[in-house]
């Protein structure tokens, strides 16, 4: 009898849960479908357009699901070794930047916050600039610039921690981040001033604008683990993030240790952003605008804001990468330019058409 009652309670709970969250689940499913379709379409686009049937066969062949081999080595290189890793990296970077922006805005309860506001990206850019301009590590090594960028990001996070280790105020945290950002930006400028090689300066500028063109299969696992683990952790913390948006006093009354939670979230964000910036350079705007778009359309509950932001961020950056590849064939634009050119007008439209939500009320 108890088993029957338990089954009945479980079925009723499941029915209520699905009815209550049906809209958001449908939206997530639609986002997944759109993302998969865009990924497949993106593979065939570029300076050399390749038939989509051939694209499918190349992927199946490399996955060991087909023995049909009728394409050239060049086509296999372009699809499997260049475009597919690039597309996956763009999706991971877009998702990571978007959810980092969501978490950062909740941590500091500031709608103007983005993942770069604490100076982590400035530290990464200084590290990469030093490697490129000063040859601190042999630049011909595959991941020398990425190592420098990640080291700079972690250094900036350590400085942030020491400046705020006994601090409970988010305002001081923001001010510290701004100062760290200015400091490392100045260091980058000094290094660029000393560098007399125009080619090196050009490389630095291109890196600062962001790109996923150097993606390969070796870097994908590291970025994948950092982003997926980061997203899962942020989803686990969704209740605490909701409480943080209501204010620190309210969060305390709900049993949230805001100081401990803030640093836990900052560490997750810093590692995720450090790895993304190390491999992709400075891709701006996504971590700022995507959270606002998602909240304005789907509400402020982080249980759904985080996964929806991840998919929309991935879709947005993938679209930007497609445009960057095809707009000036055979050249390509830095992806950071495209994200700003598309994102800024769209965000202005959202502000005009709908009020965005941060926390308990509309702004």
N, C-alpha and C positions, 0 to 999 in steps of 0.2 A: 504493500500500500504506500509506503514511504517513497519507494522508487517511482511509482506512478505520479505521486505528487511532485517529486523533484523534477521529473521529465516535463510535467505540465508547467511548473514555474520557469524552467529553463526555456521552454518554447514561448511562453508569454514574454519573458524578458527579451529573447532574441527578436520576437516580432516587434516589440516596442522600440528596441534599439535600431532595427532596420528602418522602421517608419520614421523615427526621429532624425536619422542621419542619411536617409535615402538620397536626398538631393546632393549632399557632399560626396557620397560614394560614387554617384553617377558622374559628377564633375571630375573626380579623380580618374575614373575609368575613361572618360572622354579625353582627358589630358594625356593619358598613357597612349591611347590610340593615335592621337594627333602627333605625339612625339615619335612613335614608331614609324608612322607614315612619312614624316619629315626626314627622319634619319635615312630611310630607304631612298627617298627622292634626292636627298643631298649627295648621296654617294655617286650618282651619275653626272652631277653638275661640276663644271670647272673648265679650265682651258681646253681639256680634251673630254668631250662628252662621250659617254659609253652607254650602249644600249642596256636597258634595265634587265632584260632577260639574261644578258651576259653577266651583268653585275650579280644577279641572283646565283648564277651557276658558279661564278668565281668564289663567292662566299661559301656556298655549299661544298665546293671542292676543298677549300682550305680548312673547313670544319670536318672534313673526312666523310661527308654525307653523299658525295658524288665522285665518280671516276671520269666524268665527261670533261675532256681537256681540249679546247679548240681556240683559245685566246693566246695572245702574245705575252711574253714575259713582262713587257712594259705595262700592258693593261693590268696584269696581276699585281705588279709593283704599285701602280697608282691606286687601285681599289683596295687591296688588302693591307699594304704596308704604309700607305700615305693617307688616303681619305678616311678609311674606317677608324683608325686610331684617332684621327683629328676630330671626327664627328663625336666619338665617345668622350674624348677629353672636353670638347665644347659643352656637351650635355652635363658632364660631372661638374665642370667649373661653374656653369650657369646655376645648377642646383645648389652647389655649395655657397656661392656668393649670395643667392637669394635667401636661403635659410639663415645664413650668418647675419644678414641685415635684419631679419625678423627678430632674432635673438638679441642683437645689439640694441635695437630700439626698445625692447622690453627691459633689458638690463639697466639702461640709463634713463628709461621713460622719456625719451626725446624723439619726436617724429623726424628730426633732421639727422639722426644718427645713421651711419652705415658701417660696414665691416672695417673700413679703413680709418675710422675716426680716432682710434686709440694709438695711431702711429705705427701700427704693425706693417702696413704697406710701405710707408716711408723708410722704415728700417730695411725692408726687403729691397727696395729700389737702390738704397745706398750700398747695400752689399753687392748687388748685381753690377752697379756702376763701377765699384772698386775693382771687381774681377775683370770687367771688360777693359777699363781704361788703364789700370795699373798692373795688369798681368800678375795678380797675387797668386792665382792658380793658372796653370797652363790652359789658355782659353780654347785650345784645340781639343781638350778632353770633353767628352760628350755632355756631362752634367756640371761642368765647372761653374757656369753662371747660375744654375739652379741651386747649387750648394751655397754659393755666396748670398743669393737672395734669401734662402731659408735661414741661414746663419744670421743675417741682418734682421729678419723678422723676429727670431727668438731673442736676439739681443735687445731689441726694442721692447719686447714683452717683459724681459727681466728688469729693465729700467722702470717700466710702468709698475711692476710689482713692488720694487723697493721704494718708489715714491708714494705708494698707496697701501703698504702692508698693514698699517694700523688705521687706515681711513675707512669710514663707513658712508661717506658722502659721494653720490654719483656725480655731483657737480665738479668736485676736485678731480675725480677720475677723468672726466671729459677734458678739463683744463690741462691735466698732465698729458693726456693723449695729444692734445693740440700742440703743446710745447715739444713733445718728443717728435711729432711730425715735422715741426718747423726745424728742429735741430738736425734731423737726418736729411731733410730736403736741402738744408744749407750745405751739409757734408757732400751730398750728391752734386750740388752746383759747383762747389770748390774743386771736386775731382774732375768734373767736366771742363772747368776752366783750365786746369793744369794739363789736361789731355790735349795735345796738339794734333793728334792724328784724326783727320776728318772722318775716316772710315769708322773709327771707334766711336766717335761722337754720334755718327749716324746710327750705329748699332744700338747705342744707349737710348737714343730718342725712339727708335722703332720698338725696343723692348718696353719702354715706358708706356707706349700706346697700346700694348697688349696684342697677343697673337696666339693662335693654337696651331700654327703652321708646322711647328717642329715636333708635333706629337708622334710618338712611336709606341710599340707594344711594351717596351721595357718600363716606361713611366706610368702606363695605365693602371697596373695593380696598386701602386702606392697611392695615387690620387683616388682611385676607387675606394680603397679601404678608409682613407681619411674622410672622404665625403660621406660615404654610407654610414660609417660608425658615428660621425658627427650628427647626421640627420636623425639616426635612431636615438642617440642620447638626448637630443633636443626634443624629440617627440615624447620620450620618457619624462622629461621635465615640463611637459605642457601645462600641468596644473600650477606649478610654481611660477611659470612665465605669466600665466593669467593673473596670478596673485600679484606679481611684481608690477603689472600695469595698473593695478588699483592703488599703488602707493606703498611705501615701505612700512608705514605704521599698520596699514590693513594687512599687508603680507605677514608681519610679525604676529598679529592676532590670529592669523590662520595657521601659525606654526612654521612659517618659513624662516630659516636662518638666511637673511638677505645677503650678509657679507660673504658667507661661505658659498652660497649659491652663485653670487656674482662672479667670484673668482673661478669657480668650476666652469661656468659658462664661458668666461673670457679665455680660459685655457683651451677649451674645445674649439672656440672660434679662432683663436690665434693659430693653433696647429693646422686647422682646415684652411685658413686664409694663407698662412705661410707656405703651405705646399702648393696651393693653387697659383699664387703669385710667382712662386719659384719656377713653375713650369709654363705659365701662361703670360707672365708679365702683368702690368697694371690694367685690368679691365674694369672700368668704373661704371657707375650708375645703376647696375643691376641690383646690388645690395641695398640701394636706397629706394629705388622706385618700385620694384616688384612687391615688397611687403605692403606698400600703400595701395597698390592696385588690387592685391588679393584681399586686403581688409575692407576696401571700399565695396568690393563685389560680393564677398562671402562672409563678412563678419570678422570678429576679433578673437575667436576661440582658437588657441594655438594647436589644439588637437587636429584641426583641419588646415589652419593657416600654414603650418610648417610643411606638410606633404604637398599641398596645392602649390605653395610658393616654390618648392623644389621642382615640380614638373613645369610650371610656367617659366621659371628661371632657365631651365634647360631648353625649353622651346624657344624662348626669346633669344638666347645666345646662339642657338643653332641657326635661327633665321638670320641673325646678324652675320654669322660666319658664311652662310650661303651668299649673302649680298656682298660681303668683303671679297669673296672668290670670283664672282661673276661680273661685278660692276665695271671693272677696268681690265678685263682680260687682255693680255696674259699676266699683267701685274695684279697685285692684290692690296687692298687697303688694310691698315691695322684695325683689328676688330673693335678696339676701344672707341675709335671715331664713329663707327656705325652704331654702337650701343647708345651713345649720347645723341646722335642725330635722330634716331628713331624713338628712343625712350623719352627724351625731353618733351617733344610735342604731344606724345601720347599721354604723358603724365599731366600736362597742362589741360588736356581734354578731360581726363578723369576728374581733375579738381573742379572744372567748370560744370561737369554733368552730375557728379556725385560727391557727397561729403565723405571724407575718409574717416575711419574709425581707429582710435588708439586707446585701448583700455576700455573703460566703461561707457564712454560717450563719444559723440561725434564732434569733430573739431571744425 
